[in-house]
């Protein structure tokens, strides 16, 4: 019925590995309570399997990229 939905967003070479909150906590080095807060506020991609939360590793890496700030070099340097 939903066979295509599992592979719909997969890219070649990507794994669809699911992480637990504990595993994500270790990977991101942030507290589990913070992760639950992000889920509640819908700030982080997640999968709910009944009462269990899981996080697709590939989606988490994409989310991290979206959260990354890369400042542009200033056009005018100090003292110029």
N, C-alpha and C positions, 0 to 999 in steps of 0.2 A: 504494500500500500504506500509506504513512504520510503521505498528503497532508494530512490534518487535523492531524497533530501539529505541522506547521510553523506553522500559524496558530492553534492551540489557545489559546495564552496571549497572543496579540496583542490589543491594544486599539485602538479607532479612533484614527487619527492617529499611532500609534506606529510607529517604524521598527524593523525587525528587523536593522539593520546589525550586522555582525560586526566586532569590533576585534581586531587582533593584540596580542601582548604588548607590542610596541614602542609601539603607539598607546595602549594602556591605561597604560603606564608614563608617557607624556607627559601623558595626561589626568589621572591621579591624582597625578602628581609623586612616585611611589615607584619604587624600583629594581626592575628585572625579576626579580632573584633573590627579592625579597620577594613578588612576584606568584606566581612558581613555588612558593614556600613555602606561600602561601595555597591554591593549587590542590592541592598535595600533602596539606595538612591539611583539604581540602574546606571552606574558609572562604569561598570566593568562587564565584559561579556561573560555569560555563564550558562550552564545547562542545569535545569532542575529535573532530577529523577526522583519523583515522588517527594520525599522530604530531604533528599540528599542534593548537595550542590557539587557540581563538577565544572572544571574550566578546561577548554580546549587549548592545548599548549600553543598551537599556531595562532589562535585568536588572541591569546595573551601577548604574544610577541608583536602582533599587529597593533594591539591596544597601547603597548609601551611605546611603539614608534609614534603613534598619534599624540602621546603625552609628552614627547621629547621636545624641548625648547632648544633651538639652535639660533643664537643671536647672530644677526648680520654684522659684518665689520662696519664700524662707524665710518661715515663718509668724511667726516672732519675729525682729525685726531687732535687731542689736547696739545696746545702749544703751536698749532699750525695756523 
